[in-house]
Amino acid sequence: MKRLMKSSRILFLIAASAWVVFTNNPVSAQQTTQVHYKTLKVGDLDIFYREAGSKEAPTLLLLHGFPTSSQMFRNLIPALADKYHVVAPDYPGYGHSSMPSRDKFSYTFDNLAKVIDEFTEKMGLRKYAIYVQDYGAPVGYRLAVKHPDRITAIVVQNGNAYDEGLDNDFWKPIKAYWKDPKSKEKRDALRFVTKYDATKWQYTHGVKNPDLVSPDGPDHDQFLMDRPGNDEIQLDLLLDYGSNPPLYPSWQEYFRKYQPPMLIAWGKNDQIFPSAGAEPYKRDLKTLHYHLLDAGHFALETNGEEIAGLMKEFLGKHVTKK
């Protein structure tokens, strides 16, 4: 009987101690990975962003592509937030960030990168890894060249930095517009990319199992792209994408000089940025984890768990401190 009472007392003390620890440390694992939806003032712009994870953990800056927004990372963020401080902003004209008129804001990749650079400054992000996809690559690589000391690692998912990545049929009418930027005919020929069929195609083309693609993604993107004037913004940026290839040599020089650890997690069935754009990274990076996935342009939609796993393994080796 005495032994039973003693055991009961020990169990009571253990339970009481656990309760004290819990009440004094209210940040549970669920709270740590819970996503917060915020807005930060950058100049006259309201920049919307998603944030999760402890600010004491290493930071990951997720940079979205076209025609989407930070919503493309809606499932990836909580998958990584248990170990990392994850931040995903929307560019001006995208998602829930401000969409100033074209006469008040020049929609160029230089300006998108400038806004995101100021955003990181206001957020106090001094060191961060970047995830770049599609338009996220020219935004992220501009940041990397400007602040090479801040970049701890790079995750590339269908983000181009080499001429080989644009040598395909998708880019032919866009390149024709670059050569004749005042042509209304060539501009109008690209309007199809702002329509729902094209948006849905980006999500579903090259996908092995379409049942894995939630309709919420393209529907969300199209709803925001259908705002009056947004189609012209997208055409402005398609034109300005021509400013990126001349910068490729400087981006490649950054890779060679600073050798950021890099993870390639590339949807090999993408017709916009096919795997031909992934291969040249091998020329310039010494620490390169290279994976071609059986996926399309928005690989996170179908291979999100796989990419999260690759990122955890990669970041665990190369990004361990704030």
Protein Blocks (a to p, Z undefined) as FASTA:
>chain_A
ZZmmmmmmmmmmmmmmmmmmmmmmmbcfklmmpccdddddehjbccddddedjfkbccdd
dddddfbdfklmmmmmmmmmmmpccdddddehiajbccddfkloccdfklmmmmmmmmmm
mnopabdcdddehjlmmmmmmmmmmmmmlpnbdcdehiafbfklmmcfklmmmmmmmmmm
mbmklmmmmmmmmpmklmmmmmmgopablmlpcfklmmmmmmmmmpghklmmmmmmmmmm
mmmmmmmmmmmmmmmmnopacdddddfkbcklgcklmmmmmmmpmbdcdddddddfklml
mmmmmmmmmmmmmmmmmmmbZZ
